[in-house]
Amino acid sequence: MTRTPDAERVFECEHPTDPVRTLRLQRLGRKDESMHVEPGALTLATRTRAGAVAVRLEALDPHRVRLSAWGPAAEYAAERGEWLLGLDDDPTTFDPTAGGTADPTVARRLRRMMREQESMRLGRSLSVFDILVRTVLQQRVTWIEATRAQRVLTREYGEPAPLPGLRLPADPRKLAAAPYYDLHPAGIERSRAKTLRLLAKRAAAIDDIDQLPPEEAKAALFALPGIGGWSVGMIAGFGLGDPDAVPVGDFHLPNVVSTFFAGEPRGDDRRMLELLKPFRGHRFRVIRLLMTSGIHAERRGPKNAPSKWTTDSNY
């Protein structure tokens, strides 16, 4: 039986809010031991500036979500439940027809996607460092390789979470002290191992980035070793709830955007930014809609390089 939470809150949400739709894309694969997803509820474990915590978010109805937390940082997590759930995110400010597209079919599809995903918010993470590590693990590798690396790091450098059945992500102190060759069994080559070790030494300062305004936060991320445009877009979107973040440099995303908006099966970053320009202020929201609606482009590549963007089923 699950023990009594150390902290608990029920959030009354102005707009329909589904914690699973909001946060499940933070999970790195179905076998991610630091996050469990079930119908109507999501449980995660992480490290925060206040200590370790396990959090369960359960939808009681479309406008009420219960947060239960265990561990030293339980009160810290409960105080930041609005952040996790993206309750300060108002999707009603997004106009799906802002692009002025000449194709009414595209406009109708966007409006339909908004209706279908109306309970999805752009939530945040309790730990920027945690999202940062997950992002680095996805750099320049396939989804399968990234999820395996996450499992190995959690198993070897994490420990049981305050709630049975979950494990905390890798301890930054252990990562900082690990020689690069100890990360090879996780499929992490020397350059990314060096990046992870350098970032782990700055874990506390990295977690403070969530206190900054969006543009300052992205500038601080850009200043970190091994972090470029794609990583900043991913961290800002998934970790900081930035509705306008754009991960440039992705292999699949420009193709998805070009296919949806222009019927062009291939695109590059320039074309993607051009097509998303009318939606400035909500570009990451558009990207999330495409990701969670099963929009995909024709694949042309090795069979062992599945797209992270074609569907959220991998998460």
N, C-alpha and C positions, 0 to 999 in steps of 0.2 A: 504494500500500500504506500502511496506517495505521502511523504511526511508533510506536516503543516507548513505552509509558506512562511518565510521570514518577513515578507512584505506582500501586500496585495492591494490592488486598486481596480475599480471598474470605471472605464472611460465612457462617457456619454459623447457620441460622435455626431457632429452636425450633419455630415454627409455619410452615406453608407461606407463602411470600412471593413475590409477583409484582411486580417493579419497575414493569412497565407498568400494571397495575391500580392500583398505589399512587400513581403520580405523573403519569399522563397527563392528568389534569384540570387540571394546572398549565399545560398548553399552551394557548395562546390561538389556536385554530384550526389546521387542517391545514397551513396555509402559514406557520406560526410558524417563522422561521429560526433561533431559538435552542433549539429542541427537535425532535428527530426520534424517531419511534416506529416500531418494526418488531416482528414477532412475537418475543416473548421478550426484547426488549432496548429500552432507551430511552437516548438520548444528549441531554445538555443542556449549554448554555453559560451562564455567569452571571458576575457580579462579586461578590467577597466582600471582607471586611475584610482578607484576605490577598492579594488581587489577582484577576486573571482566571483562569478555569478552564473546562475542558470535561470532562465526566464521562460515562462509558458504564457503564450497569448492565445486566448480562446474567444471566438466570436459567440456571444450569447444571443444576439440577433443582429440585423444589419446595422444598427446604430449603437450597439453596446459591445465593448470588448473587455474581458477580464484579464488583468496581468497578475501573475503569481511569480514570485522571485525567491530564490534560495541562495544563501551564501553571504560572505562578508559585504558584498556590494548590492545586497537586495534592495535596500532603501534607495541607493543611488540609481538603480535601474528603474524603480517605481517612480521616482521623481522625473525620469526622462522617458516615461512611456509615450508621451506625446511625440517625442523625437522618433522613437522606434516606429510608431504607427503612422507617422507623417500627418498628424492631425492639423499641422499648420500649412499643409499643402492643399490648395484649393483648385481642383481640376476644372471647376466651372469657369475659371478665368481663361481657359483655353478655347479658342474658336477653331474647330476643325476645318472651316472653310477659309481660314486666313490666307491660305496659299493662293486663292483666286484661281484655282485650277480650271482650265477649260473643259476638263473631263468630269462631267457630273457623276460618273460612276465612282471615281476616286473619292470625291467629296462624300458621297453616300457611304462608301465603305469606311471612311474615317469616322463619320458620325455613328455608324453601327458599332464600330470597335469601341468608341467611347461609351456607348450604352452598355455593351457587354462587359466592359472593364470598369464600370463606374465605381466599384468598391475598392479599386486599386489606388493606393496612395504612394507617393515617393517618400518612403521612410528612410531613416538613417541607421547607422550602426552605433553601438555603444563603445566601439573601439575602432578608431581609424587605422591603427596598426594591424588589427586583425584583417580588415578589408584590404589593406596594403599587401600583406603577405599573400592572400588569396589571388590578388591581381598579378603579383610578380610570378607566382607559380604558373600563370596562364600565358606568360610572355613567350612568344616564338615556339610554342609547342601545341600539340593537339589537345582537345578536351580530355580525352582518355588519359593522356600523360599527366595533365594537370590534376585531375581528380585522384590519380594514384599517388602523386607527390603529396597532396594534401593528407591523404590517409596515412602515409608513412610518417610525415612530420607530426601529425596528431598523436599517432601511436608511440613514436620514439621520444618526442620532446614535450608532449602534453601529459596530463594526468587526469584521474577521474574528476568530474565536475561535482558541484555541490548537490546535484540531483542524479540519482542512479540511472544508468543507461546512456549518459552523455559523457564526453571527454572534453576537457578544455583544449583550445588550440595550443600550438607550440609555445612554450615559455620563451620570451625574448632573451632572457639571460642565458638560457641553454643554447639558443641559436647563435647568440653573439660569441659564445665560447667554443662552438663546434668548428673543428677544422673542415675545410671545404670538402675533403674526400669523404668525410662522414655523411655528407648529404648526397653522395653519388648513388647509394642504394635507392633513393627516392627519385632517381632520374633527373637530378638537378645538376647541371654542368657547372664548371668552375665560375663562369661569369655571374650567373644568377646566385650561386652560393655566396660569392663575395658580396653581391648586392644585399642579400638577406642578412648577412652578418653585420654589414655596415648599418643597415636600417634598424636591426635589433638593438644596436647600441644606442639608438636615438628614440626608442619606443615611447618613452614618457613624453618627449617633446612632440612626437608625431601625433599622439593622442590629443594633445592640446590644440591641434589644427582645427578641430571642430568648433572652437570658440571664435574663429575668425569669420569675417564676412566672406561670401562666396568667392569673389575675385582674389582676395588676399589668401584665402585657403588654397586656391588652385596655384597661385604663385609660390606658396610655401611648398606645395607638393612638387612642382617643377624643379625646385631647388634641391630636391633629394637625389642622392646617387642612384642611377639606374632607372629613373622614372621619367618617361616621356609623355607625349600627347595622348597615346592610347591609354596608358595607365592612369593619367590624371583624369581623363574622361570617365573611366570606369569607377575610380575611387570617389570622385565628386558626385557621380550619379547614384551609385549604390550605397556609398558610405556617408555622404553628406546631404543627400536628398536634393541635389541641385537640379532643377527642372530643365536647365538649358545646357547641361554637360553634353559634349560630343566626343566619343572615343575615336580619334583619327588614327589611321594606321592599321585598322582592322582588315583582315583578309576578306571577310564575308559581308560585313555591314554595308559598305558602299553598293554592293550588288543588290542587296535586299532593298535599300532605299531607292535605287535607280529603277528596279523592277516595279516596285509599288507605285511610284509617282510618275514614272515616264515610260514604263513598259520596255525599258532597256535592260537586258539581262546582265550587262557588265557596266560597272561604274568605278570611279576612283574617288579619293577624298575630295578633290575639287568639285566633282559632279555632285557628290553627296551634300557638301556644304551649300552648293548652289540650290539644290532642291529643298533643303531644310531652311534656307534663309528666311522665307516668309513666316516661319514658325519660331523665329528668334524669341527667346524667353521660355520656350516650351519644347526645345528640340529633343531633350532627353525623354520627355513625356511621349513624344511621337515615336522615338526609338523603342521605348518600353512597349507601346501599343503594338508595334510591328513584331517585337520579340514574343509577346504573349498571345498573339493572334495567329501564330503559325505561318506568318508570311515568310516566303523563302524564294531564293533565286535558283536557277538551274545550276547544279553543281558540276564543276569541271576541275577535278583534282584527285589526289590519291584517296583510295577508299578508307585509309586509316586516318583521315584528317576531317572528321565531322565538324560541321559548323556549330558554334555556340549560340548562334543567333536565329536559327530557323524555327526553333520551338523551345518552350520551357520544360518540355518533358524530361530533358536530361538533368534537370535540377531537382 
